[in-house]
Each structure stands twice: as C-alpha cells, then as structure tokens.
Amino acid sequence: MCFWKLLVSFVLLVSLVLPFGEAFAQLKGKLIIFHAGSLAVPLAKMEREFEKKYPKVDVLREVAGSIRSARKIVDLKKPCDIMISSDYHIIDDLLIPSYASWNIQFATNQIVLCYTNKSRYSDVVNEKNWYKILSTRDVVWGHSDPDIDPCGYRSLILLQLAERYYKKPGLYQRCITNCPMENVRPKSVELISLLQTGNMDYAFEYLSVALQHKLKFIRLPDEINLGSFQYEDFYRQAKVKIAGKKPGEFREVQGSPIVYGITLLKNAPDRKAAIAFLKYFLSPDGGLKILAETGQLPIVPPVVPTEKMRQELPGELQGLVKSLR
C-alpha cells in the first residue's frame, strides 16, 4: 500500500515539475523549418533556446526567399513542418488550402536603404536625395530577386511609391536602369556581404536586418517604406509583375504593409514538435520577445483574419492568437 502511495506521489510531483504532456515522454525527432532570410538571426537564437528546452529535437532550418521556400513545398514536394514567410500573402496564395489550413500574422517590418562608410556619396546621402544617388552612373546598388524574395518586389514597389511621393516623374525607371541584373541576388541578405566588402554601395533591406548586421541606413518616409498601416491605401497604388505559378505566367503584386506569416504544413513530418515550436514562437516571452530584441516589431498577440480560422488552430495555439473579425 505504501508503495502505491509513493508511486502516486512521485507521478504528481513530476507532473507539477514538467509541462503537461512531457511528464512521461519528451519530444524528439527532426523539426524542418523553411523560412525567410530576414529571420535568420532571430531564428538561430530561437533554435538554441528551443533545443535547450527539448534536447532530443533537432531543428533543421532552410533559409531561402519566401517564394522559393513555398515552391520547394508545392513543386518539389520537399518535406517541411513549418513555413515562415516575410510576406503572409505567399502562404495564402501558394499554400492554402492544399498544403496548409491557416496563416498566423506575427510581425511587421519596413524597408530601409543600407550602405557603409565605403559607399560612394555616403557622406551626403540622406532621406531627400537618396533616389538621385541611386540613379548616378558610378553608384552600384542592388536588390533581391522579386520572383523569389518579397524584399525584391517590395523594393520595386517602394521606388514606384517614391516617384509619387517626391513628385519626380521617371524616378523609378532611372533607378532601375542603373541596377543591372548582376546586382540582383536571390535573397536580400546576400547583399550584405557585397556592402561590407565595398563591392556594392547601396541595397534595400529590412530594418531588422540592418540593425542585426549593424549597417548604416537611411530611414525612408512612412509613406513609402511599407511599414505603416496608416498609408495602406497609398501603398496600393504601386504594382509589380513577378513570375507566376507556371513558366511564362505572371502575377501582379500590389503594395501593402509588410506583415510576416507562419503556418504548419498539413503533411508535417513531425507535427508534435512543430506545434511545440509554434507555441514557443508565438509566446510573448518566447519567440516574439526574441524578435523584438533583434530589431523586428512583433504583433502581440499574433492575429488571424477570422474567428473561424482561429478555431482551426491546434488547441495549444488558440489562446496565443486573436482573430481580426
């Protein structure tokens, strides 16, 4: 009798010490995450923290432009548990409903123009003349590929908006003409090394990336930097065409505030570990805190568009997310 009392007491004690569901078995396996390059720094830190909590889980991160990440799922059928996009629209457009059921919006950002002390005209560039400098023939500037990375098409949208904002007809074309294809890289973070080595003078990046890599940057007006919901209607005036789902097809991307999205794939190889990571990622004292510490503004609490979608989330996540309507 005493033995059974001791056993029950031990089980109760373990249940209090360990999180629910971990008293008898700890998560283990490989957790595959496809994510935007602009999240590389915060996710590296999250990976370390999560693996401390779950030492038998191996987080495997694949970094690529968000469109390319989605294509790996859709076209190449590569196994993936969690997809994190720098543009939540990509999850809506390419993954839902066939590959995912829901899409949580968790952070915002803005576009800045990065440079270094080595950059030509670094001593005079400012918020009022940056576009003139980008169109100067001896200046080397670049952006990421709009067909595979949202920062690429957002850079082009920003230039279109700048033409309207500064009331300078032809601004967009003059800047684009001065950016040859060799200055366009698959993802925006690849431009950082070119800036740091002096092989490139200027590049459009996310504010969080500029802060993480300690780059100099020009903060652009809210009317064009895609970081303010106040100017959502103004952003919509800009549109760019990017590659469509099939070769030779194109689709149009309209300007909108920058919002990141995260989802769980329907055929996630390790669903339990994925849900545990999502719970950590979406927690104010977990992943969202790390985002804020690394220069990115989290949405607290994260949101989904409808209550119906919130109800479709795993039960462990529903309390961490609110619906917009």
C-alpha positions in Angstrom: 0.0 0.0 0.0 2.8 2.4 0.9 4.5 1.6 -2.4 1.4 2.7 -4.4 1.1 5.9 -2.3 4.7 6.7 -3.0 4.2 6.0 -6.7 1.2 8.3 -6.9 3.1 11.0 -5.0 6.0 10.7 -7.4 3.8 10.9 -10.5 2.0 14.0 -9.1 5.4 15.6 -8.3 6.7 15.0 -11.8 3.5 16.4 -13.4 4.0 19.6 -11.4 7.6 20.0 -12.4 7.3 19.1 -16.1 4.9 20.8 -18.6 1.8 18.9 -19.3 2.4 16.1 -21.8 6.1 15.9 -21.0 5.9 14.1 -17.7 6.0 10.7 -19.4 7.6 11.3 -22.7 9.8 14.1 -24.1 9.6 15.3 -27.7 12.2 14.0 -30.1 12.9 14.0 -33.8 13.8 16.4 -36.6 11.8 19.6 -37.0 12.1 21.1 -40.5 11.5 24.8 -40.9 11.6 26.7 -44.2 12.0 30.5 -43.5 12.8 33.9 -45.0 16.4 35.0 -44.9 15.4 38.1 -42.9 14.6 35.8 -40.0 17.9 34.0 -39.9 19.3 35.9 -36.9 16.3 35.6 -34.5 15.5 32.1 -35.6 19.1 31.0 -34.9 18.6 32.2 -31.3 15.1 30.6 -31.1 16.6 27.3 -32.3 19.2 27.4 -29.5 16.6 28.2 -26.9 14.1 25.6 -28.1 16.7 22.8 -28.3 17.7 23.6 -24.7 14.1 23.0 -23.7 13.7 19.9 -26.0 17.2 18.5 -26.3 16.0 15.5 -28.3 14.6 17.7 -31.0 16.9 18.7 -33.8 15.7 21.9 -35.5 16.7 22.0 -39.2 16.3 25.4 -40.8 16.3 26.0 -44.6 16.8 29.7 -45.5 15.5 31.0 -48.8 13.4 33.7 -50.3 9.8 33.1 -49.2 8.5 32.4 -52.7 11.3 29.9 -53.3 10.5 28.3 -49.9 6.9 27.9 -50.9 7.9 26.5 -54.3 10.0 23.8 -52.6 6.8 22.6 -50.9 4.5 22.9 -53.9 6.7 22.0 -56.8 9.4 19.8 -55.3 7.3 18.2 -52.6 10.1 18.6 -50.1 9.2 17.6 -46.5 8.6 20.6 -44.2 6.9 21.1 -40.9 6.7 24.9 -40.6 6.9 27.6 -43.2 7.6 31.2 -42.2 7.2 33.9 -44.8 8.3 37.5 -44.8 5.0 38.1 -46.7 2.0 36.4 -45.3 0.2 36.7 -48.7 2.6 34.0 -50.1 1.1 31.4 -47.7 -2.4 32.5 -48.6 -1.7 32.4 -52.3 0.6 29.3 -52.7 0.0 27.0 -49.7 -3.7 27.4 -48.6 -5.8 25.3 -48.9 -3.9 22.4 -50.5 -0.8 22.4 -48.2 -1.9 24.4 -45.2 -5.1 25.4 -43.4 -4.3 28.6 -41.6 -1.9 31.5 -41.6 -0.8 33.5 -38.5 0.4 37.1 -38.9 3.1 37.7 -36.3 5.4 40.6 -37.1 5.9 43.7 -39.2 9.0 45.4 -40.7 9.9 48.3 -43.0 12.3 48.8 -46.0 15.4 50.9 -45.5 18.3 51.8 -47.8 21.6 50.3 -46.4 25.1 51.5 -47.1 28.6 51.6 -45.4 31.4 54.2 -45.0 32.9 52.7 -48.2 29.8 53.6 -50.2 30.1 56.4 -52.8 28.4 59.6 -51.5 28.0 58.1 -48.0 28.9 61.5 -46.6 26.0 63.3 -48.3 23.2 60.7 -48.8 20.0 61.4 -46.9 16.2 61.0 -46.9 15.8 63.8 -49.5 18.5 62.8 -52.1 18.9 59.0 -51.9 17.0 58.4 -55.2 19.2 60.8 -57.0 22.3 58.9 -55.8 20.8 55.6 -56.8 20.4 56.9 -60.4 24.0 58.2 -60.5 26.0 56.1 -63.0 29.1 55.5 -60.8 26.9 54.1 -58.0 26.5 50.3 -57.6 23.2 49.4 -55.9 21.1 46.3 -55.7 18.0 44.5 -54.5 16.9 40.9 -54.2 15.1 38.9 -56.9 11.4 39.9 -56.9 10.5 36.5 -58.4 11.6 34.6 -55.3 12.0 37.1 -52.5 9.4 39.5 -51.2 12.1 42.1 -50.3 12.8 42.2 -54.0 9.3 43.2 -55.2 8.9 45.4 -52.2 12.0 47.3 -53.2 10.5 47.9 -56.7 7.1 48.9 -55.1 9.0 51.4 -52.9 10.6 53.0 -55.9 7.2 53.4 -57.6 5.8 55.0 -54.4 8.9 57.3 -54.2 8.1 58.6 -57.7 4.6 59.6 -56.5 5.7 60.8 -53.0 8.6 63.0 -54.2 6.7 64.0 -57.4 9.6 63.1 -59.6 8.3 61.6 -62.9 10.7 58.9 -64.2 12.4 58.3 -60.8 11.5 54.6 -60.9 12.9 54.0 -64.4 16.1 56.0 -63.8 16.9 54.0 -60.6 16.0 50.6 -62.2 18.1 51.4 -65.3 21.1 51.9 -63.0 20.7 48.4 -61.4 21.9 45.7 -63.8 20.9 42.1 -63.4 24.2 41.2 -61.8 23.2 43.4 -58.8 20.0 41.4 -58.2 20.6 38.5 -55.8 18.3 35.6 -54.8 17.6 36.9 -51.3 18.2 40.3 -49.7 20.6 39.1 -47.0 23.1 38.0 -49.7 23.6 41.7 -50.5 25.0 42.3 -47.0 28.5 40.8 -47.8 28.7 42.9 -51.0 28.0 46.0 -49.0 30.5 45.1 -46.3 33.3 44.3 -48.8 32.7 47.5 -50.7 31.6 45.7 -53.9 28.2 47.4 -53.6 27.3 50.9 -52.4 23.7 50.6 -51.5 21.0 47.9 -51.1 17.4 47.8 -49.9 17.0 45.7 -46.8 14.5 45.2 -44.0 15.1 47.4 -40.9 15.6 44.4 -38.7 18.3 43.1 -41.0 20.1 46.4 -41.0 20.1 46.6 -37.2 21.2 42.9 -36.8 24.2 43.4 -39.1 25.0 46.9 -37.8 24.7 48.5 -41.2 24.3 52.2 -41.8 20.9 53.0 -43.3 18.5 55.7 -44.4 15.1 55.6 -42.8 12.7 56.3 -45.6 9.3 58.2 -45.2 6.4 56.1 -43.8 4.5 56.9 -47.0 6.9 54.7 -49.0 8.7 52.3 -46.6 5.8 49.8 -46.4 6.0 49.8 -42.6 2.9 51.8 -41.7 -0.8 50.7 -41.8 -1.7 54.3 -41.9 -0.6 54.5 -45.5 -2.1 51.2 -46.7 -4.2 53.0 -49.3 -1.2 54.9 -50.7 0.8 51.7 -50.9 -1.9 50.0 -53.0 -1.2 52.5 -55.9 2.1 50.6 -56.7 2.1 47.2 -58.5 4.8 45.0 -59.9 4.6 41.8 -62.0 6.5 38.7 -60.9 6.8 35.2 -62.1 3.6 33.1 -61.9 2.9 29.5 -60.9 3.9 28.2 -64.4 6.7 29.1 -66.8 5.7 32.1 -68.9 2.9 33.1 -66.5 3.0 36.3 -64.4 1.1 37.5 -61.4 0.7 41.0 -60.0 1.8 42.1 -56.5 0.2 45.2 -55.1 1.8 47.4 -52.5 0.8 46.7 -48.9 2.2 47.0 -45.3 4.9 44.4 -44.6 3.4 41.6 -42.5 5.1 38.2 -41.8 3.2 34.9 -41.7 3.7 31.4 -40.2 1.9 28.1 -40.8 2.0 24.4 -40.1 2.0 22.2 -43.1 -0.8 19.6 -43.4 1.7 16.8 -44.0 4.2 17.9 -41.4 6.6 15.0 -40.7 6.8 15.9 -37.0 3.6 17.5 -36.1 4.0 17.3 -32.3 7.4 19.0 -32.3 6.1 21.6 -34.8 3.2 22.5 -32.5 5.6 22.8 -29.5 7.8 25.1 -31.6 4.8 27.2 -32.7 3.7 27.6 -29.1 7.2 28.8 -28.2 7.5 31.0 -31.2 4.1 32.8 -30.7 4.6 33.3 -26.9 5.2 36.9 -25.7 8.1 35.7 -23.5 9.4 33.3 -26.2 9.9 33.9 -29.9 8.1 37.2 -30.0 10.4 38.5 -27.3 13.5 37.5 -29.4 12.0 39.2 -32.5 11.7 42.4 -30.5 15.3 42.0 -29.1 16.7 41.6 -32.7 15.0 44.7 -34.1 11.8 43.4 -35.5 8.4 44.6 -34.3 6.2 41.6 -33.3 2.4 41.7 -33.5 1.3 41.0 -29.9 -0.8 39.0 -29.8 -0.4 37.5 -33.3 -3.5 37.5 -35.4 -5.5 35.5 -38.0 -8.2 37.1 -40.2 -11.3 35.3 -38.9 -12.5 33.6 -35.8 -13.2 30.5 -37.9 -9.5 30.3 -38.8 -8.5 30.7 -35.1 -10.8 27.8 -34.2 -8.9 25.7 -36.8 -5.6 26.2 -35.0 -4.2 23.4 -32.7 -5.8 23.9 -29.3 -2.4 24.7 -27.8 -2.1 27.8 -30.0 -5.7 29.2 -29.9 -5.1 31.2 -26.7 -2.0 32.8 -28.1 -3.7 34.2 -31.2 -6.7 36.6 -31.7 -8.9 37.0 -34.7 -9.4 40.3 -36.6 -13.1 39.6 -37.0 
